[in-house]
Amino acid sequence: MAEQIVTRFAPSPTGYLHIGGARTALFNWLFARGRGGRFLLRIEDTDHERSTPQATQAIIDGLAWLGLDHDGEIVSQAARADRHRAVALELLEAGAAYKCFSTQEEIQAFRDAAKAEGRSTLFRSPWRDTNPSDHPDAPYALRLKAPRDGETLIADQVQGDVRIRNDQLDDMILLRSDGSPVYMLAVVVDDHDMGVTHVIRGDDHLNNAARQMGIYQAMGWPLPVYAHIPLIHGPDGKKLSKRHGALGVEEYRDMGYPAAGMRNYLARLGWSHGDDEVFTDTQAQDWFGFDGMGKSPARFDFKKLENICGHHMAAAEDAALLHELEAWLTATGRDALSDGKKSLLAQAMPLLKERAKTFPEVIEKAAFVLTDRPIVAEEKAAKHLDDNARQMLSELTPRLQNASWNRSELEETLNGFAEGQGVKFGKLAGPLRAALAGRAATPSVFDMLLVLGREESILRIADAATAAGA
């Protein structure tokens, strides 16, 4: 029986969920879900000074918004410190690690001298092969014995075979002099204990792999499959930063991008499946693999993001889109929808979602539904309500009262009325937009009439005909 695939996302809770971290989580989620595997979440909270509960919650909320569900309980790295220490002591007992009594001052003095003399600043501890009987009664760090000869091969699924000379590797610290385990040790122990089979992470961790592999090998543990993915750059080709716009997942949520569109776009940042640009989660899970991964940094492009989001909005189920819209209103502190407005929005959703790329655009197009009588027309719309327009609306009202309330009948009634007035339909549409929505740019007049219904539509038209002329 084949081994079950297990991936993990392991962020540090020192701030918001960066968009690059979100993409790493997505790739791990896609790889596991597409192969019937498990996707785990570990919070690497060993930096007590910078890790905060608020940041942890922001990460959890960001993943929930993106729809990246994880399996099992969330693992806290800090809570596993005793286990990390135990492995370090096991390595010491096996002779794969040693006590280093060099002080920070001695190490810094060595590096300063080496730099001044143009030598390598890679610290070689004098305590590596010292007989324990010669150890002083002093604080010490625990170091891993790195190989000195040959090379370490990282068989990376994205970068290819990466070879690092072992004489470039230091004897990394496992336990500090206060007995606390370092991050590099904790990562390996946690990945092993959690059964992680594939480590998919940013290529800024590539050099770490060579050092972490030393722990796996010393413990006799099987190595995970490594896949180091390229980072995300801004449109200018430079590392993504605040000058390029929003960085945190919650900012994209608050700007109103639909989660499905965000998942689709993030998947396309550094990975491709032929020429496919727009696809579903199911397709992404079926298609995703390392063979479609590029080695070069991906460039973030807001226009492409919006285009993909537009496709997903148009294709979304109306009820699901309304539910996500309500969640967006709550997340951004906007007023909740009344039952009446919710009902009208549900009816209007088929026409609102067409060509909308974000939820603010949906709300903008839904102004005719969300506004209440008496409607105050915006300046541009009010220009359509001159004396002639008010007269037309006044004469139109009884025609509408007697019309059957379906699209073909309304089209026939309004077009016939405009013809009888000796004007093109556009001359009637402007005043109707102002009356029904108070806007110059709205969905189709016929769509608005059908969504609002006979009674509300006629009341709005009558208001515009009388109030505007008062």
ZAMARGU-4260 file (C-alpha; in steps of 0.2 Angstrom, whole numbers, plus 5000, padded with zeros to 4 digits):
<rodrens>
0) 5000/5000/5000 | 5007/5017/4995 | 5012/5029/5009 | 4999/5042/5012 | 5004/5060/5007
5) 5006/5072/5021 | 5010/5091/5019 | 5010/5105/5031 | 5009/5124/5032 | 5020/5130/5046
10) 5019/5150/5048 | 5027/5160/5061 | 5013/5170/5070 | 5023/5187/5070 | 5011/5197/5059
15) 4997/5194/5046 | 4996/5180/5034 | 5007/5186/5019 | 5001/5183/5002 | 5016/5173/4999
20) 5013/5162/5014 | 4995/5160/5008 | 5001/5153/4991 | 5013/5141/5000 | 4998/5135/5010
25) 4988/5133/4994 | 5001/5123/4986 | 5002/5111/5000 | 4983/5110/5001 | 4981/5106/4983
30) 4995/5093/4983 | 4988/5084/4998 | 4969/5085/4993 | 4973/5080/4975 | 4981/5064/4981
35) 4969/5059/4995 | 4982/5065/5008 | 4982/5075/5023 | 4986/5094/5025 | 4992/5099/5042
40) 4994/5116/5051 | 5008/5120/5063 | 5011/5137/5071 | 5029/5140/5073 | 5028/5151/5089
45) 5045/5148/5097 | 5049/5166/5095 | 5040/5171/5111 | 5044/5190/5110 | 5037/5192/5092
50) 5023/5178/5092 | 5006/5184/5097 | 4989/5176/5099 | 4982/5190/5087 | 4994/5185/5073
55) 4990/5167/5076 | 4971/5171/5074 | 4974/5181/5059 | 4983/5166/5051 | 4968/5155/5055
60) 4956/5167/5049 | 4965/5170/5033 | 4966/5151/5029 | 4947/5150/5033 | 4943/5164/5021
65) 4953/5156/5007 | 4944/5140/5010 | 4960/5130/5015 | 4954/5117/5027 | 4967/5108/5037
70) 4966/5090/5045 | 4968/5087/5063 | 4972/5099/5077 | 4983/5114/5075 | 5001/5110/5082
75) 5010/5123/5092 | 5029/5121/5090 | 5032/5130/5107 | 5022/5117/5116 | 5033/5103/5110
80) 5050/5111/5116 | 5053/5096/5128 | 5052/5084/5113 | 5064/5094/5104 | 5076/5094/5118
85) 5074/5075/5120 | 5080/5073/5102 | 5095/5084/5104 | 5100/5074/5119 | 5098/5058/5110
90) 5109/5065/5096 | 5122/5069/5110 | 5121/5052/5117 | 5124/5044/5100 | 5139/5055/5097
95) 5131/5065/5082 | 5131/5081/5093 | 5143/5088/5105 | 5144/5101/5119 | 5152/5118/5113
100) 5158/5129/5127 | 5163/5144/5116 | 5156/5160/5121 | 5147/5173/5110 | 5162/5184/5113
105) 5174/5171/5107 | 5164/5167/5092 | 5162/5185/5087 | 5181/5188/5090 | 5185/5173/5078
110) 5173/5180/5065 | 5180/5198/5066 | 5198/5191/5064 | 5193/5180/5050 | 5185/5194/5041
115) 5199/5206/5043 | 5211/5192/5036 | 5200/5188/5022 | 5197/5170/5028 | 5180/5161/5029
120) 5170/5167/5044 | 5162/5149/5046 | 5165/5145/5064 | 5173/5129/5068 | 5171/5125/5086
125) 5187/5119/5095 | 5176/5108/5106 | 5170/5096/5093 | 5182/5082/5097 | 5187/5086/5114
130) 5186/5072/5127 | 5171/5075/5139 | 5184/5073/5154 | 5191/5090/5148 | 5175/5099/5148
135) 5174/5114/5160 | 5160/5117/5172 | 5152/5131/5162 | 5137/5134/5151 | 5137/5126/5134
140) 5127/5125/5118 | 5123/5108/5109 | 5129/5107/5091 | 5126/5095/5077 | 5142/5087/5070
145) 5140/5092/5051 | 5150/5081/5039 | 5166/5090/5034 | 5170/5081/5017 | 5160/5078/5002
150) 5144/5086/4997 | 5125/5086/5002 | 5113/5083/4988 | 5096/5090/4989 | 5085/5081/4977
155) 5072/5095/4975 | 5056/5093/4965 | 5057/5111/4958 | 5075/5116/4959 | 5082/5100/4953
160) 5097/5092/4961 | 5106/5105/4972 | 5123/5101/4978 | 5131/5110/4993 | 5149/5107/4998
165) 5149/5100/5016 | 5164/5111/5020 | 5152/5126/5018 | 5141/5119/5032 | 5143/5124/5050
170) 5140/5113/5066 | 5123/5121/5069 | 5117/5124/5086 | 5103/5112/5092 | 5101/5118/5110
175) 5106/5136/5116 | 5116/5138/5132 | 5100/5141/5141 | 5093/5124/5135 | 5081/5131/5123
180) 5079/5122/5106 | 5082/5131/5090 | 5070/5133/5076 | 5080/5122/5064 | 5079/5107/5076
185) 5061/5110/5080 | 5056/5110/5062 | 5064/5093/5058 | 5057/5085/5074 | 5040/5092/5071
190) 5039/5087/5053 | 5045/5069/5057 | 5033/5067/5071 | 5019/5074/5061 | 5023/5061/5047
195) 5026/5075/5034 | 5031/5066/5018 | 5032/5082/5007 | 5040/5099/5012 | 5033/5112/5000
200) 5040/5129/5005 | 5048/5145/4998 | 5065/5143/4990 | 5072/5155/5003 | 5073/5139/5014
205) 5083/5129/5001 | 5099/5132/5010 | 5091/5126/5027 | 5087/5110/5019 | 5105/5104/5018
210) 5107/5108/5037 | 5091/5100/5042 | 5095/5084/5032 | 5109/5082/5044 | 5097/5079/5058
215) 5086/5067/5048 | 5102/5057/5044 | 5109/5057/5061 | 5092/5051/5068 | 5090/5038/5055
220) 5074/5046/5049 | 5068/5045/5031 | 5070/5061/5022 | 5054/5070/5016 | 5052/5075/4998
225) 5058/5093/4996 | 5050/5106/4984 | 5056/5124/4985 | 5045/5135/4976 | 5050/5152/4969
230) 5045/5168/4978 | 5032/5181/4973 | 5039/5197/4965 | 5029/5213/4962 | 5025/5219/4944
235) 5042/5228/4943 | 5051/5211/4946 | 5057/5216/4963 | 5053/5206/4979 | 5035/5209/4984
240) 5034/5224/4997 | 5022/5237/5003 | 5025/5248/4989 | 5017/5235/4977 | 5000/5237/4987
245) 4991/5225/4999 | 5001/5211/5007 | 4990/5203/5019 | 4977/5190/5015 | 4964/5200/5025
250) 4968/5215/5014 | 4963/5206/4998 | 4947/5199/5008 | 4943/5217/5013 | 4945/5223/4995
255) 4931/5211/4991 | 4940/5198/4980 | 4930/5182/4980 | 4940/5168/4988 | 4938/5156/4974
260) 4946/5168/4962 | 4960/5172/4974 | 4964/5153/4975 | 4964/5152/4956 | 4975/5167/4954
265) 4987/5161/4968 | 4988/5144/4960 | 4994/5152/4944 | 5008/5161/4952 | 5023/5150/4949
270) 5013/5135/4943 | 5003/5132/4927 | 4993/5118/4918 | 4996/5121/4899 | 4987/5137/4894
275) 4973/5135/4907 | 4970/5152/4916 | 4953/5149/4925 | 4949/5133/4933 | 4939/5126/4948
280) 4946/5119/4964 | 4943/5101/4958 | 4953/5104/4942 | 4967/5112/4952 | 4968/5097/4964
285) 4968/5085/4949 | 4981/5095/4939 | 4993/5101/4953 | 5010/5094/4953 | 5028/5099/4953
290) 5030/5097/4934 | 5020/5112/4931 | 5031/5123/4943 | 5043/5136/4937 | 5060/5141/4944
295) 5059/5159/4942 | 5049/5171/4954 | 5031/5174/4949 | 5025/5192/4947 | 5009/5198/4955
300) 4997/5207/4943 | 4981/5215/4949 | 4973/5215/4932 | 4975/5196/4930 | 4968/5194/4948
305) 4953/5204/4944 | 4950/5196/4927 | 4951/5178/4935 | 4940/5184/4950 | 4927/5191/4937
310) 4926/5174/4929 | 4923/5165/4946 | 4910/5178/4951 | 4900/5175/4935 | 4901/5156/4937
315) 4897/5156/4955 | 4880/5149/4962 | 4869/5164/4967 | 4866/5158/4985 | 4884/5155/4988
320) 4889/5172/4981 | 4876/5180/4992 | 4883/5171/5007 | 4901/5177/5004 | 4894/5194/5001
325) 4886/5194/5018 | 4903/5188/5026 | 4912/5202/5017 | 4900/5215/5024 | 4903/5208/5041
330) 4922/5207/5040 | 4923/5225/5034 | 4911/5232/5047 | 4897/5236/5035 | 4879/5235/5039
335) 4871/5218/5038 | 4857/5215/5026 | 4839/5215/5031 | 4828/5200/5026 | 4820/5211/5013
340) 4836/5217/5005 | 4843/5200/5006 | 4828/5193/4996 | 4830/5207/4983 | 4848/5204/4981
345) 4845/5185/4979 | 4833/5189/4964 | 4846/5202/4957 | 4861/5191/4959 | 4861/5184/4941
350) 4863/5201/4934 | 4874/5209/4948 | 4887/5196/4946 | 4889/5198/4927 | 4905/5208/4924
355) 4908/5211/4943 | 4926/5207/4949 | 4924/5212/4967 | 4910/5213/4980 | 4911/5232/4981
360) 4907/5231/4962 | 4892/5220/4966 | 4886/5232/4979 | 4888/5247/4967 | 4877/5238/4954
365) 4865/5233/4968 | 4862/5252/4973 | 4844/5251/4966 | 4840/5236/4977 | 4849/5243/4993
370) 4842/5261/4992 | 4825/5266/5000 | 4811/5278/4995 | 4812/5293/4994 | 4826/5291/4982
375) 4837/5306/4980 | 4845/5306/4962 | 4864/5309/4961 | 4869/5324/4951 | 4872/5315/4935
380) 4856/5306/4936 | 4846/5321/4941 | 4850/5329/4924 | 4838/5317/4916 | 4824/5323/4927
385) 4819/5339/4917 | 4801/5345/4915 | 4798/5334/4899 | 4805/5319/4908 | 4794/5321/4923
390) 4779/5323/4912 | 4784/5307/4903 | 4785/5297/4919 | 4769/5304/4925 | 4760/5298/4909
395) 4770/5281/4909 | 4763/5276/4927 | 4746/5271/4922 | 4753/5261/4907 | 4763/5251/4919
400) 4749/5248/4931 | 4740/5239/4918 | 4755/5230/4910 | 4759/5211/4914 | 4774/5211/4924
405) 4786/5200/4913 | 4800/5205/4902 | 4792/5204/4885 | 4777/5214/4891 | 4787/5227/4899
410) 4798/5229/4884 | 4783/5231/4873 | 4775/5243/4884 | 4790/5254/4887 | 4796/5254/4868
415) 4778/5257/4863 | 4777/5272/4875 | 4793/5279/4869 | 4788/5278/4851 | 4771/5287/4855
420) 4781/5301/4864 | 4791/5303/4848 | 4808/5299/4857 | 4820/5284/4856 | 4820/5272/4871
425) 4836/5280/4877 | 4827/5296/4881 | 4815/5286/4892 | 4828/5275/4900 | 4838/5290/4908
430) 4824/5296/4918 | 4819/5278/4923 | 4836/5275/4929 | 4836/5291/4939 | 4819/5286/4946
435) 4822/5268/4950 | 4840/5269/4956 | 4845/5287/4958 | 4860/5283/4947 | 4865/5286/4929
440) 4874/5270/4927 | 4863/5255/4932 | 4858/5237/4927 | 4845/5236/4913 | 4829/5246/4916
445) 4819/5230/4913 | 4830/5220/4925 | 4827/5233/4939 | 4808/5233/4936 | 4807/5214/4937
450) 4818/5213/4953 | 4809/5228/4962 | 4792/5222/4956 | 4776/5232/4951 | 4772/5240/4967
455) 4789/5247/4971 | 4794/5251/4954 | 4778/5262/4951 | 4780/5271/4968 | 4798/5276/4963
460) 4793/5282/4946 | 4778/5292/4954 | 4790/5299/4967 | 4801/5305/4953 | 4787/5312/4943
465) 4780/5322/4957 | 4794/5326/4969 | 4806/5332/4955 | 4793/5345/4949 | 4788/5351/4966
</rodrens>
